């Protein structure tokens, strides 16, 4: 096989939530595969990721945007697109609140839905318009096992990740004919800041690990390879899929 089909040479990827964890691993992995990076986050703390991208020999830019402020997305995207041609968009940023559903606050619901779902659509809409005009582009959103199951005490997160799955399929239906591939990755239990409360809960950690045939939690780097595949020419006929990367948890 011609391995150039897995190269991102000459491409520019925009990765949200790239400060750490899965977002950082994807950004660095794409840099190692040849892409230049634009890192989007809500705090000015993406220096470590930017340095790792530069160490891979690639250019990097950072953009500040709080994705819970959905009314700011269009203006920030227009300014960003005036400076960069974005070939790959990775919607990775996400948040959660762990509260029993009967006690879940409306403000928390709205914030999680805005960050995890509404911003995914609005950001994708803005970044995809030039892709559609060029008839070339890759959209990758980070979904979740909670795109398939209900979870416990994460009602807003689960609703938002079901929404990401629906958005992925709907956009794929409209945009596949324009050579813009829209897909998602559903990570299993991966060691990140977001999942640290589960990892630290001895009972829940044991229950989760016992169901993973691979016998371990995932690492952020386990997700990066899937993202590179979905961003590369090798996946040009892959549309509307939720690629599960979970060590076999869903197959159990």
C-alpha positions in Angstrom: 0.0 0.0 0.0 1.1 3.6 -0.7 1.5 4.9 2.8 1.3 8.5 1.5 -2.5 7.9 1.8 -2.0 8.3 5.5 0.0 11.5 5.2 -1.3 14.9 6.2 1.5 16.8 4.5 0.5 20.2 3.3 -2.8 20.2 5.3 -3.8 22.5 8.1 -5.9 21.1 11.0 -7.9 23.0 13.5 -8.2 21.2 16.8 -10.5 22.4 19.6 -9.7 21.6 23.3 -6.1 20.9 22.4 -4.5 21.9 25.7 -4.2 18.4 27.1 -5.5 14.8 26.9 -7.1 13.6 23.7 -7.0 17.0 22.0 -3.3 17.4 22.6 -2.6 13.8 21.4 -4.5 14.4 18.2 -2.8 17.7 17.5 0.7 16.3 18.0 -0.2 13.2 16.1 -1.4 15.2 13.2 1.7 17.4 13.3 3.8 14.2 13.2 1.8 13.1 10.2 2.6 16.3 8.4 -0.1 18.8 9.2 0.2 22.4 10.4 -2.0 23.2 13.4 -4.4 25.8 14.6 -5.2 25.2 18.3 -8.5 26.6 19.7 -9.1 26.9 23.4 -10.8 29.0 26.0 -7.7 29.7 28.1 -4.3 30.9 27.2 -2.6 27.7 28.3 -1.9 25.8 25.0 1.8 26.5 25.1 2.8 22.9 25.8 0.8 21.6 22.9 2.2 24.4 20.6 5.7 23.6 21.6 5.2 19.9 20.8 3.8 20.8 17.4 6.9 22.9 16.7 9.1 20.1 17.9 7.5 17.9 15.2 8.6 20.6 12.6 5.2 22.1 11.9 3.7 25.5 12.1 1.2 26.3 14.8 -1.2 29.1 15.6 -3.5 29.5 18.7 -7.0 31.0 18.8 -8.9 32.0 22.0 -12.6 31.1 22.1 -14.9 30.1 24.9 -17.2 27.6 23.1 -19.9 28.2 25.7 -20.2 31.7 24.2 -21.9 30.5 21.1 -22.7 34.0 19.8 -18.9 34.6 19.4 -18.2 31.6 17.1 -19.0 33.2 13.8 -16.8 36.2 14.3 -13.9 34.2 15.5 -14.2 31.8 12.7 -14.3 34.5 10.1 -11.1 36.1 11.4 -9.4 32.7 11.6 -10.4 31.8 8.1 -9.0 35.1 6.8 -5.6 33.8 7.9 -5.8 30.0 7.4 -7.2 27.5 5.0 -8.6 24.8 7.3 -8.5 21.3 5.6 -9.3 19.3 8.8 -11.5 20.2 11.7 -11.4 18.2 14.9 -14.3 19.1 17.3 -12.7 17.7 20.5 -13.5 20.3 23.2 -16.0 19.0 25.8 -17.2 19.3 29.3 -19.3 17.4 31.8 -21.0 17.8 35.1 -21.7 14.8 37.3 -25.0 15.3 39.1 -28.0 13.0 39.7 -30.6 13.8 37.0 -33.3 14.8 39.5 -31.0 17.5 40.9 -29.4 18.6 37.6 -29.4 22.4 37.3 -30.8 24.2 34.2 -27.6 26.3 34.0 -25.4 23.3 33.9 -27.6 21.6 31.3 -27.4 24.7 29.0 -23.6 25.1 29.4 -22.9 21.4 28.6 -25.2 21.4 25.6 -23.7 24.6 24.3 -20.1 23.4 24.6 -20.6 19.8 23.6 -23.3 20.1 20.9 -24.4 23.6 19.8 -20.8 24.8 19.3 -19.9 21.6 17.4 -22.6 22.5 14.8 -21.9 26.2 14.7 -18.1 25.8 14.4 -18.5 23.1 11.8 -20.9 25.2 9.8 -18.5 28.1 9.6 -15.4 26.0 8.9 -17.1 23.7 6.4 -18.4 26.5 4.1 -15.0 27.0 2.4 -14.5 23.2 2.3 -17.7 22.8 0.4 -16.7 25.5 -2.0 -13.4 23.7 -2.6 -15.0 20.3 -2.6 -12.4 19.0 -0.1 -12.4 18.7 3.7 -12.4 16.4 6.7 -14.7 16.9 9.8 -14.0 14.8 12.8 -16.0 15.1 16.0 -15.2 13.4 19.3 -18.3 11.5 20.4 -18.4 9.1 23.3 -19.6 5.7 24.4 -22.4 7.9 25.8 -23.4 8.4 22.2 -24.7 4.8 22.5 -25.6 4.3 26.2 -27.1 6.4 29.0 -24.3 6.5 31.6 -24.9 7.5 35.2 -25.3 11.1 36.6 -24.3 12.6 33.2 -27.6 13.3 31.6 -26.6 16.5 29.8 -23.3 15.0 28.6 -25.1 11.9 27.3 -27.7 14.0 25.5 -25.0 16.1 23.9 -23.0 13.1 22.7 -26.1 11.5 21.2 -26.5 14.9 19.5 -22.9 14.8 18.2 -23.7 11.4 16.6 -26.9 12.8 15.0 -25.1 15.9 13.7 -22.3 13.7 12.2 -24.8 11.5 10.3 -26.9 14.5 9.1 -24.0 16.5 7.9 -22.5 13.5 6.2 -25.7 13.0 4.3 -25.6 16.5 2.9 -21.8 16.9 2.4 -20.5 13.6 1.2 -21.3 14.6 -2.4 -19.1 17.6 -2.0 -16.1 15.4 -1.0 -16.3 16.6 2.6 -16.1 13.6 4.9 -17.9 13.9 8.2 -17.2 11.3 10.8 -16.8 10.9 14.6 -14.7 9.0 17.0 -16.3 7.4 20.1 -13.5 6.9 22.7 -13.9 4.4 25.4 -12.7 5.0 28.9 -9.5 7.1 28.3 -7.4 8.5 31.1 -8.0 12.3 30.9 -8.8 15.2 33.2 -12.5 14.7 32.3 -12.5 11.0 33.4 -10.3 11.4 36.5 -13.3 11.2 38.9 -14.2 7.8 37.5 -10.6 6.6 37.6 -10.2 7.7 41.2 -13.5 6.0 42.3 -12.2 2.5 43.3 -15.5 0.7 42.8 -16.3 2.4 39.5 -12.8 2.0 38.2 -12.8 -1.8 39.0 -16.2 -2.2 37.3 -15.1 -0.4 34.2 -11.8 -2.1 33.8 -13.3 -5.5 34.3 -15.5 -5.0 31.3 -12.7 -3.8 28.9 -11.3 -6.9 27.1 -8.0 -5.1 26.6 -7.7 -5.0 30.3 -6.8 -1.4 30.7 -8.1 2.2 30.2 -7.1 3.9 27.0 -4.4 6.5 26.6 -4.9 9.7 24.6 -2.5 8.5 22.0 -4.8 5.5 21.4 -7.3 8.0 19.9 -4.7 9.9 17.8 -4.2 7.2 15.2 -7.9 6.9 14.5 -8.1 10.7 14.0 -5.2 10.7 11.6 -6.9 7.9 9.6 -10.1 9.9 9.4 -8.2 13.0 8.4 -6.1 11.3 5.7 -6.9 10.4 2.1 -7.1 6.8 3.2 -10.6 7.5 4.5 -12.0 9.4 1.5 -14.9 6.9 1.2 -15.7 6.8 4.9 -18.8 8.9 5.7 -21.1 9.3 8.6 -19.4 6.8 10.9 -18.8 6.7 14.6 -15.5 4.9 15.0 -15.4 3.3 18.4 -12.0 3.1 20.0 -12.6 1.4 23.4 -10.4 -1.7 23.9 -13.5 -3.8 23.2 -15.9 -2.4 25.8 -18.8 -2.1 23.4 -18.3 -5.7 22.2 -18.5 -7.2 25.7 
